[in-house]
Amino acid sequence: MEPLNLTLLPNLRLERDQEILALLLLFFDTYAMATTYEEAKRELMAAISRNIHRGSDIASGFDKALISLSGGALVFSMTFVTTLAPQRRALLLLFFAWIAFSVSIITVLYSMRSLQSGLSKTFDELVDRQGDVEAAERAGGGISIPTKKIRYARVEALNQLAIGAFLAGVLLLGLFVGYNLWVGRSC
């Protein structure tokens, strides 16, 4: 890899700006330095897009794993309840574990639906923004770039609730099995 040649960016005014741009380009997997401002902007947008896709893939995989684990624990515990705890003591713990696993599954599904709605609204806003940019370009006016960060607080809260419900289900199921094994051993 060749060293970065920051002198090829004539539009940047300060050394600090050049250093920040170089760090951003390195952070976003860009290995060749752009020779123009437009190339740098295009590379940065491509890097942002790649990272959005990576984050989306990770989140999707996590949701699938949480649903699979919760569903598996629910079905497993329902199927083998007589094997795990033949005397069936402290059934309330088991029922609360089932409720927790069910809440986890439902919360993930609701979170996915909330994200879908939020993305649809964001897409509509971007289409409207594109119209504003095109109108400003036709009129010869300046174009401002919005710096609003898009966050979906409801989705984040639902995901945290789903994780908490899953962990509570695991804990409650473990307590149920442990208690029944302990009591069953002493009988």
N, C-alpha and C positions, 0 to 999 in steps of 0.2 A: 504494500500500500504506500502510495506516495504521500509525502507530507502535505498538509493542507496549505494551499496558496491563497491567502486571504486578500492579496492585492488585486485579485481579479474581480472583486466586488466594488466597483466604483461608486455605487449608490449609497453605500454605508459610510456614515460620516465619522464615526468614532471608533477607536480601537476596541473599546468595550463592546460596541455593537457587533463588531467582527468576531470577538471572542464568544459572545452569546450565541450568534448564529452558528459558529463552528461547533459549539457544544450541542446545540439543538440538532444539527445535522448528524452528529455522531450518535447522539442518543436515539434518534429515529432511524437507525440502520442505514444511513446514507454514507457510502464509502467514497464517492467521488465528489469533489467540490464543484458546485455550480459556477458557471462563468458569468451568468447574468442574474439580475434580480428576479426576473421571471422564472428562470430555471430553478433558482433557490426556492421560490414560492411554490412552484410545482412539486419539487422534491419534498418540501415540508408538508404539503397537503397529502401527497401520496403516503408519507410516513405516518401522518395522523390517521389516515384511512386504514392503513395496515394495523395500527395499534387498536383502533376501534373494533376491527374485525377480530383481533386476538382476544380482546376483552369480552366481546360478544360470545365467542366460542367457549371461553372459560366459564362464563356465567351460565350458558346453556348446558354445558357438561355438568356443572355443579347442581343445577336444578334437577337434571335427569338423575344424577346420583342420589340426591336427597329423596326424590320420589321413590326410586327403586329401593333404597335402604329402608325407608319408612314402610313402604308396602310389603317388603320382604319380612321385616320384623313383625308386622301386623299378622300376616298370613302364617308365618312360622309359629308365632306364639299361640295363635288360635288353633292351629293344627296339632301342635304337640303339648298342649296345656296339661293333658293327663299324664304325659311322660315326664314333663318337667316338674310337675307338682301334683303327684297322685292324690295327696290329701286335700288339696285345694284350699289351703288356708290363706288368709289375707287377700282374698279375691278383689277387694277394693283397689289394691295396688295394681293388679292386672288390668282392671277396667279403666283406671286412670291412664295406664300405659297405652292401652288401645285408643283412648280418646286423644292422647298426646300425639300418637303416630297419625291418626286421622286428621287432626288439626294441622300437622306439618304438611301432609299431602294437599289438603284443601288450601292452605295458605300459599304454598308454592304455585298452585294453579291460579289462584286469584292474583298473585304477584305477576305471573306471566301475562295475564289478561290486562292488568293495570299498565304494564310496560308496553304492551301492544297499543293500548289507547293513547298513552303518552307519546309514543313514536309517531302515531298517526297525526296527532295534533302538531308535533314538531315538524313533520313533513309538510303539513298545510301552511305553517308559518314560513317555512323555507321557500315554498312555492310563491307565497305572497311577497316575500323578500326578493325573490328573483324578478318578479314583476316590477318592483320598485327600482331595482338596479337597472333593468332594461329601460324603464322610463327616464331615469336620471341620465343614462348614457345617450338616449335620443335627444334629450334636452341640452346635453353638453354640460350638465352640472356635476358637482362632486359626488362621489360615492363613499358613504361611510360604511365601515365594516363593523357589524355588531360584535361585542365582546362578551355577550351574555353566556354564561356557562349553563349547560343543560343538565339538570339533576332531577331525578325522580325520587323524591323523598318517600312517597308512599311505597314504592317498590322496595326501597332499602329497608324500610320499617317492616314490611311483610316478610322479606327474606330473613331478617334478624329473628322475627317471631317464629318462622318455620324452623330455623336452626335450633332455637331454644326449645320448641316443642319436641323436636326429634331427640335432643339430648335429654329432655325430661322423660320422654318415653323409654329411652335406653336405661336411664337410672331407675325408673319405676319398675320396668321389667326385670332388671337385675336384682332389685330389692325383693320382688315377688319370688323369683326363682331361688335366690339365696336364703330367704326366710323359710321357704318350704323345704329346701334341702337340709337346712339346719334343724328345723323342728322335726322333719321326717327321720333324721338320723338319731335323734334322742328318744324317739318313740319305740 
